[in-house]
Amino acid sequence: MQICVLKLSFLLYLTRLV
Protein backbone atom coordinates (compact mmCIF):
# COMPACT_ATOMS: atom_id res chain seq x y z
CA MET A 1 0.00 0.00 0.00
CA GLN A 2 2.68 2.47 1.00
CA ILE A 3 4.64 1.70 -2.17
CA CYS A 4 1.63 2.70 -4.27
CA VAL A 5 1.36 6.05 -2.49
CA LEU A 6 5.07 6.60 -2.89
CA LYS A 7 4.83 5.88 -6.60
CA LEU A 8 1.94 8.31 -6.97
CA SER A 9 3.83 10.97 -5.07
CA PHE A 10 6.85 10.44 -7.28
CA LEU A 11 4.71 10.76 -10.40
CA LEU A 12 3.19 13.98 -9.11
CA TYR A 13 6.66 15.31 -8.31
CA LEU A 14 7.82 14.55 -11.85
CA THR A 15 4.77 16.23 -13.33
CA ARG A 16 5.50 19.31 -11.27
CA LEU A 17 9.07 19.41 -12.52
CA VAL A 18 8.02 19.21 -16.14
DOKOL-695396 format. One record per residue (C-alpha): residue in three letters; x, z, y. Coordinates in steps of 0.5 Angstrom, whole numbers, plus 500, padded with zeros to 3 digits. Layout:
! residues N
ALAXZY/...
END
This chain:
! residues 18
MET500500500/GLN505502505/ILE509496503/CYS503491505/VAL503495512/LEU510494513/LYS510487512/LEU504486517/SER508490522/PHE514485521/LEU509479522/LEU506482528/TYR513483531/LEU516476529/THR510473532/ARG511477539/LEU518475539/VAL516468538/
END
